[in-house]
Amino acid sequence: MVKDEEFKYRSRFDILCEFLKRINEKNLQQKNAMSGYQYTKYKILALHSGLIKPQNDHVKRYVITERGLRFLNLYDEFKRLTEEWQLK
């Protein structure tokens, strides 16, 4: 039997944060984590938002920017507080 916890809803921000964390860890190529469509969608969103940038003018490799790191820290803090205050 499948438990409800196995099918957890992920918000757009949850997916974006996972995307940014993988770029920061240089571990983006895990195939089972994100479809090609999701990868492209979140790459474009992160680029246009200034959260990532091409690595040394290399088109296929990206690095997280200071703005991206700040976003991750603020979102992690927000998630922690909502869980602590039970605001789900």
C-alpha positions as CSV (number, residue, x, y, z in Angstrom):
1,M,0.0,0.0,0.0
2,V,1.2,3.5,-0.9
3,K,1.4,6.1,1.9
4,D,0.4,9.7,1.5
5,E,3.8,10.9,2.4
6,E,5.2,9.4,-0.8
7,F,3.2,11.7,-3.0
8,K,4.1,15.1,-1.5
9,Y,3.1,18.1,-3.5
10,R,6.1,20.3,-4.5
11,S,5.5,24.0,-5.2
12,R,7.2,25.9,-8.0
13,F,9.6,27.4,-5.4
14,D,10.4,23.9,-4.0
15,I,11.4,22.7,-7.5
16,L,13.3,25.9,-8.2
17,C,15.3,25.5,-4.9
18,E,16.0,21.9,-5.7
19,F,17.3,23.0,-9.2
20,L,19.5,25.7,-7.6
21,K,20.9,23.4,-5.0
22,R,21.8,20.8,-7.7
23,I,23.6,23.6,-9.7
24,N,25.4,24.7,-6.6
25,E,26.5,21.1,-5.9
26,K,27.4,20.5,-9.6
27,N,25.0,17.5,-9.6
28,L,22.4,18.6,-12.1
29,Q,22.5,15.6,-14.3
30,Q,20.5,13.3,-12.1
31,K,18.0,12.1,-14.7
32,N,15.3,10.8,-12.3
33,A,14.9,14.1,-10.4
34,M,13.7,16.4,-13.3
35,S,12.3,15.9,-16.8
36,G,13.9,17.7,-19.7
37,Y,10.9,20.0,-19.9
38,Q,11.3,20.9,-16.2
39,Y,15.0,21.4,-16.6
40,T,14.5,23.8,-19.5
41,K,11.7,25.7,-17.7
42,Y,13.6,26.2,-14.5
43,K,16.8,27.0,-16.2
44,I,15.1,29.8,-18.2
45,L,13.4,31.1,-15.0
46,A,16.6,31.1,-13.0
47,L,18.6,32.8,-15.8
48,H,16.0,35.5,-16.3
49,S,15.8,36.1,-12.6
50,G,19.5,36.4,-12.2
51,L,19.7,33.3,-9.9
52,I,22.2,31.5,-12.2
53,K,24.6,32.5,-14.9
54,P,26.7,30.7,-17.6
55,Q,30.0,29.4,-16.2
56,N,32.9,31.3,-18.0
57,D,30.8,31.8,-21.2
58,H,30.2,28.0,-21.4
59,V,26.7,27.7,-22.6
60,K,25.8,24.3,-21.1
61,R,27.3,24.9,-17.6
62,Y,25.9,27.2,-15.0
63,V,26.9,28.6,-11.6
64,I,24.6,30.0,-8.9
65,T,24.9,33.7,-8.4
66,E,25.0,35.6,-5.1
67,R,21.4,36.4,-5.7
68,G,20.6,32.7,-6.2
69,L,22.4,31.9,-2.9
70,R,20.5,34.5,-1.1
71,F,17.2,33.2,-2.5
72,L,18.1,29.7,-1.3
73,N,18.9,30.9,2.2
74,L,15.7,33.0,2.5
75,Y,13.5,30.3,1.1
76,D,15.1,27.7,3.5
77,E,14.5,30.0,6.4
78,F,10.9,30.6,5.3
79,K,10.3,26.8,5.1
80,R,11.8,26.3,8.5
81,L,9.6,28.9,10.1
82,T,6.4,27.7,8.5
83,E,7.1,24.2,9.8
84,E,8.1,25.5,13.2
85,W,5.0,27.6,13.5
86,Q,2.9,24.9,11.9
87,L,1.7,27.1,9.0
88,K,1.3,24.4,6.3
